[in-house]
Amino acid sequence: SDVGSQKERVVTEEEWLQKWEMGNIGFHKEQGHPLFQKYLDVLLNGRSGLRIFFPLCGKAVEMKWLADMGHSVVGVEVSEQAVKEFFSEHSLPYYEEPVSEISGAKMFQSTSGNISLYCCNIYDLSSSIVGKFDGVWDRGALVAVNPRDRQRYASLMINLVEKNSSYLLVTVSYDPNKHKGPPFYVPESEVKSLFG
């Protein structure tokens, strides 16, 4: 089949937390992702002061870049370690507070107010909590969510974006029978059926 043996694969929240604890984060790009620079104009589309969402953000350096350009950045990440490392590696002062709508969740916000990172399960978020976005930088989220959760993920993302938003999505192409994932193989046909 097109997705090989990956269809049933499940990576638990604990496994992701362990990757961060062990420093097994080969997916993190210290210099940012080359496709971000290449398609930044598509994401921004000549607009300023946008709200940009980073699903499963880790400690992506692009969040700081966009904030420095005057945009407002919101991310979600299950690993508190990753969130705290983001702020410390960029020497950004921040505060944390509980998210009343989500049990056990915390929101970490730069004192400048333009970067807000939610530490929780992405499926606990909704537009009533985080609002709507003008753009999304999905560099490693769709390929990281468990294949059986893709429809749920896509529905959430569609719910979080404004009508005229830009959605940059990075996927990887390889033979799914040779690698169990993540990153998972998401064929273009599936991207089209998920996002229309």
Solvent accessible surface area in square Angstrom, and as a share of the most:
residue,aa,sasa,rsa
1,S,119,0.77
2,D,87,0.45
3,V,24,0.14
4,G,17,0.16
5,S,85,0.55
6,Q,2,0.01
7,K,120,0.51
8,E,140,0.63
9,R,55,0.20
10,V,52,0.30
11,V,7,0.04
12,T,59,0.35
13,E,72,0.32
14,E,120,0.54
15,E,64,0.29
16,W,49,0.17
17,L,54,0.27
18,Q,103,0.46
19,K,50,0.21
20,W,8,0.03
21,E,123,0.55
22,M,144,0.64
23,G,49,0.47
24,N,91,0.46
25,I,32,0.16
26,G,71,0.68
27,F,71,0.30
28,H,25,0.11
29,K,81,0.34
30,E,114,0.51
31,Q,153,0.68
32,G,7,0.07
33,H,21,0.09
34,P,95,0.60
35,L,64,0.32
36,F,0,0.00
37,Q,110,0.49
38,K,141,0.60
39,Y,87,0.33
40,L,22,0.11
41,D,114,0.59
42,V,86,0.49
43,L,0,0.00
44,L,22,0.11
45,N,102,0.52
46,G,85,0.82
47,R,57,0.21
48,S,99,0.64
49,G,55,0.53
50,L,9,0.05
51,R,77,0.28
52,I,0,0.00
53,F,0,0.00
54,F,3,0.01
55,P,4,0.03
56,L,56,0.28
57,C,10,0.06
58,G,7,0.07
59,K,13,0.06
60,A,21,0.16
61,V,14,0.08
62,E,6,0.03
63,M,0,0.00
64,K,43,0.18
65,W,68,0.24
66,L,0,0.00
67,A,6,0.04
68,D,98,0.51
69,M,89,0.40
70,G,51,0.49
71,H,7,0.03
72,S,37,0.24
73,V,1,0.00
74,V,6,0.04
75,G,0,0.00
76,V,1,0.00
77,E,10,0.04
78,V,32,0.18
79,S,2,0.01
80,E,52,0.23
81,Q,69,0.31
82,A,0,0.00
83,V,0,0.00
84,K,76,0.32
85,E,44,0.20
86,F,0,0.00
87,F,0,0.00
88,S,77,0.50
89,E,92,0.41
90,H,43,0.19
91,S,96,0.62
92,L,36,0.18
93,P,86,0.54
94,Y,72,0.27
95,Y,93,0.36
96,E,75,0.34
97,E,73,0.33
98,P,111,0.70
99,V,12,0.07
100,S,112,0.72
101,E,113,0.51
102,I,13,0.07
103,S,118,0.76
104,G,79,0.76
105,A,4,0.03
106,K,66,0.28
107,M,22,0.10
108,F,0,0.00
109,Q,34,0.15
110,S,2,0.01
111,T,85,0.49
112,S,87,0.56
113,G,36,0.35
114,N,45,0.23
115,I,3,0.01
116,S,11,0.07
117,L,0,0.00
118,Y,22,0.08
119,C,16,0.10
120,C,14,0.08
121,N,57,0.29
122,I,7,0.04
123,Y,43,0.16
124,D,70,0.36
125,L,6,0.03
126,S,39,0.25
127,S,29,0.19
128,S,103,0.66
129,I,35,0.18
130,V,7,0.04
131,G,26,0.25
132,K,80,0.34
133,F,0,0.00
134,D,30,0.15
135,G,0,0.00
136,V,0,0.00
137,W,6,0.02
138,D,0,0.00
139,R,57,0.21
140,G,25,0.24
141,A,0,0.00
142,L,0,0.00
143,V,9,0.05
144,A,13,0.10
145,V,12,0.07
146,N,19,0.10
147,P,16,0.10
148,R,168,0.61
149,D,28,0.15
150,R,6,0.02
151,Q,108,0.48
152,R,140,0.51
153,Y,0,0.00
154,A,0,0.00
155,S,58,0.37
156,L,24,0.12
157,M,0,0.00
158,I,89,0.45
159,N,74,0.38
160,L,0,0.00
161,V,28,0.16
162,E,73,0.33
163,K,213,0.90
164,N,107,0.55
165,S,31,0.20
166,S,18,0.12
167,Y,60,0.23
168,L,20,0.10
169,L,50,0.25
170,V,19,0.11
171,T,52,0.30
172,V,55,0.31
173,S,101,0.65
174,Y,59,0.22
175,D,60,0.31
176,P,10,0.06
177,N,98,0.50
178,K,171,0.73
179,H,79,0.35
180,K,130,0.55
181,G,3,0.03
182,P,24,0.15
183,P,58,0.37
184,F,0,0.00
185,Y,32,0.12
186,V,5,0.03
187,P,12,0.08
188,E,122,0.55
189,S,79,0.51
190,E,44,0.20
191,V,29,0.17
192,K,124,0.53
193,S,89,0.57
194,L,14,0.07
195,F,52,0.22
196,G,97,0.93
